[in-house]
Amino acid sequence: MTAPRYRAILFDLLTGLLDSWSLWERVAGDAEQGRRWRLAYLAKTYAQNSYRPYETLVRDAADETGLPATLADRLAASYGEIEPWPEVKEVLAALRESCRLAVVTNCSEALGRIAAARVGIAFDAVVTAERAGHYKPHARPYRLALDELGVAAAEALFVAGSAYDLFGANAVGLPIFWHDRIGMAAPDDAPAPLAHYDNLRPLVSMVLG
């Protein structure tokens, strides 16, 4: 068997592996409002840097977009309903034979563990923003995952779910596969990923050859 190109694969969790966008839309009661709420939350989170309670940022984003702040509690209570994208289990099962797997997520510790369990695959490390003390794209969450896996950045691949991860992963030397499931526009100054797809299936051949 040919050796994999990378010793470890690190994943964004809530977009890279899970369809959390549909959950936000259901809780908001409308797809457009749910997307606006989620995008407002993302802007707050990636501007936050040091950790501030995830649930607080979700609540502030709801208020900012004209939604009831109580929806943040309803969203948190629904985390056990998040579903992985259809190909996730098949792809991760193939990668797990040869690589260590981890998630790096902008989430609280409690909700991050619930969400990671929804993937249905055991991870070698689950790093949340709360445990790292910083939100992505700060370097700390990515580096903590690398330290826990015992690999250097050049030996790992980061699977981004959001354009914001292009900045953070690139800054610590991680090559990037962008799983752009929702069609998020990247800022003009965003570093280019090694690969850019709307699904995860090409990841297997990219890693395993």
N, C-alpha and C positions, 0 to 999 in steps of 0.2 A: 504493500500500500504506500502511495506517495505521501511524504510528510506534508502537513498543512502549511500554507504560507504564513500563518500566524499561530502563536501558541494560545492566544486568548482572544475572545470576542466580547466587547463591552457594548451593551445596548441601552439606548434611551428606552424607558419603559412605557410611559403613558401615551405615546404616539408611535414609537418605533415598533412596539410589540402588541399593544392593546388599543382597541378602538374606544378610547375614552371620550372622543369627540361626540359620539352618538349618545353617551350617557349625559354629558353636559346639555345636549340638545333636548333630551327627554325631560330632564329636570327643569330646564328653562321653559318647556312647553311649546317651543318653537325653534326650528332649525336655525333660522337667521339670528334670533336673539341668543341662542346657545353659542353660536360661533362668535358673535360679538363679545359675549361674556368671557369666553375662553381666550380670545385674542387680547382682551384687556388684562386678564389675569397673567398671560404670558409676558406682556410688556412690563407689568409690575414685578413679576418674579425675576426676570432677567436683568432688570435695573436694580434689584434689591441687593444683590451681592451677599452680605452676611445674612445668616438665617433669621427670619422673622416668621412666626407661626404660619404655616401653609394655609390653614383654614382662615386666618385673618386676611391674607392676600386674596383668597377666593371671595370672601365676604366683601372686601373693599371693591373688588372688580365688579361684583353684582350691583353694588350701590352706584358705582360710576356709570354703569350702562343702563340704569333705570329699572333694575330688577330687585325684588325683595331680598334683603340681606339674609333672610332665613333660608334661602335656597342653598346657601353654603352648607348648612347643617344637613339638608336633605341630600346634597351631593355626597357628602362624607358618609352618610348612612347607606348610600347605594353603591359604594365601592366594590362590594362583593358581587355585583352584577356585571362588572366590566368584562367584556369578551375579547379574547385575542383575535387578531386578524386571521382569516381562514387558513393560511399556509404556515402559521407560526410554529405549531407543534411539529410538523413534518420537517421544517427547516432546522429547528433547534435540535431535534433528535439526531439529525444527520451530522450537525456540527459537534454535538456533544461527544461523539465517538472519538474525536481527535483534538478538541480544543476545550479549554476552560471557559466558562461562561459567567458573565456578571451583568448586573444592571446598575445604572447610575441615573437616579431619578430625582427631579425637583419635587419632593413630596415630604410629608411628615413621616416619621418612623413607623407609626401605627398603620397609616394608610398605604405606605410603600410596601409593607409586608403583605397586607391584604391583596394589593394589586399584583405583586410578584407571584403570589400563590395562584392567581387566576391564569397565569401562563400555562401551568400544568407541567413544567419542567423544573427540576432542581437546579438552582444556581450556586456557583462556588462563592459568590459574594453579592450582596445586595447593599448598595450604598445610597442612602437618602441624603437630601440636603440637610435635614435636621441632624443626622449623625455626623456629617462632614462639617457642619457649622457654617456652610456657605451654599448659595444656589449656583448652579451652572449659569453662565459660562466661567465662573471663577475656577481656577485650576484645582482647588482642593478636592472636590468630589471625584474628578477623574483620577487624580494622583492617589487618592485613598484606595480606589478600586484596583489600580495597578499594584500598589503595595500589598494589598490583601491577596492578590493573585500571584504575586512574586514574579512579575514580568516587567520588562521595560516597555516604554511607549512604542518603540519601533517593532516590538514583537507582538503587538496587539492591533486590533482593528476596532474602531468605534462605529457603531451603527446609529446614526442620528435619526431622530424623528422630526426634528424641527430645524429651521434655518439657523436658529441661535446657537445650536450645538456646533455648527461649522466653525465658529470663532473659538469656543472653549476647547474643543478637542484638538484643533489645529495648534493652538497655543502651547499645548503640552507635548506636541510631537506625535499625536495619534493620527494615523491615516484614517480616512473617513469614507464609509458607505452611507449615502444619504437615502434613507427609505422615506421618500416624499409622498406619503399616502394621500395627504389631503390637498396637495397642490399649493403649498406655501411658497410665496415669492421670497427669494433670498435677497438681502440687501446688496447693493451694488459692490460694496467693499468686502463681501463675504469670501473667505478662501474657498477655492474650488475643491469639491470632494473627489476622491479617486473614481467613484461611481455614483450614479444618480438614477434611481429607479422608483417606480410607484408600487413595487411589491418586493418581497424578500427572497423570492426564488433564485435570482441570479447570485445571491450571496454564497450559496453552496459551491458553485463552480469557481467563484472568485477565491474562496478560501481553500477548498479541497482540490481544485484543478480538475 
